[in-house]
């Protein structure tokens, strides 16, 4: 173990010296996993820094060496400076696009292709029963974002798969023939790994850090009815206001009829100051942080049980972006002046970036 740690430290030290010379990003490159990146000094690459800080395996050491993409010669140094291919965290070209021309209470029925990133998560809940219990959002061909409480808080449930293009959850037919005689099929993808945020605590009633990354067993095949939503990676999108803005939530959770919806629904809700949630939930000792969002508070319109983990969305420049993750709300969904609480996705982008680029054998 000591020898492996020394190898990692030595490799890191050889790379870290480049930062003091003010080197910037270089040419485009590909990591061994095929991820696009830029050739640059390690201190400009948080991904490699975190690997160096937390890893001590022979595989990690070998992988770090495979990231070397070139070297730079500096006037005052005899030895050249090695560079690494730092993965670039970008949205896909198809993200946020709808296939349209232009627990949800009192929500509108969602058309096919309207929110094609919405995932319905199925669990083995015991006694040979498989049921949908949470939602999620597809953000790349391999990753889904959901709520940590959909995994950590359910120790006796086994998360089996994520389903996309689910139009009618009560139907036994996987495919439907559309009006133009084309076929639209729902599709299931198994779960390879579950990565809840390490600081999520199921015993904390305020549920900070209620976010989880699901790595699917295989890449998702994109089409008109299955494609990812954009992450708010652009600075301009991150700086957009929340208060008094309108957001959309989608899912298959409980409706005003007190039962889950077979059809995917969506609803528009206003953004509020976090104090609006703090004041009404103070009786339960709930206090929100800047990593959470307070949304809704309208009479009869809300997310609800079964919508947990689903996406809170906004449109920017014609594309849909993932703003939040459904976390919790009032026991009586859709109660006026009792808003819902959502995990603020912008605050977790660096964590996502690192965990979604962890090398796999």
Buried (B, 14 or more C-beta within 10 A) or exposed (E): EEEBEEBBEEBBEBBBBBBEEEBEBBEEBEBEEEBEBBBBBBBBBBBBBBBBEEBBEEEBBEBBEEBBBBEBEBEEEEEEBBBBBBBBBBBBEBBBBBBEEEBBBBBEEBEBBBBBBBBBBBBBBEEEEEBBBBBBBBBBBBBBBBBBBBBBBBEEBEBBBBBBBBBEBEEEEBEBEEEEEEEBBBBBBEBEEBBBBEEBBBEEEBBBBBBBBBBBEEEBEBBBBBBBBBBBBBEEBEEBEBEEBEBBBBBBBBBBEEEBBBBBBBBBBBBBBBEBBBEBBEEEEBBBEEBBBBBBBBEEBBBBBBBBBBBBBBBBEEBBBBBBBBBBBBEEBBBEEBBBBBBBBBBBBEBBBBBBBBBEE
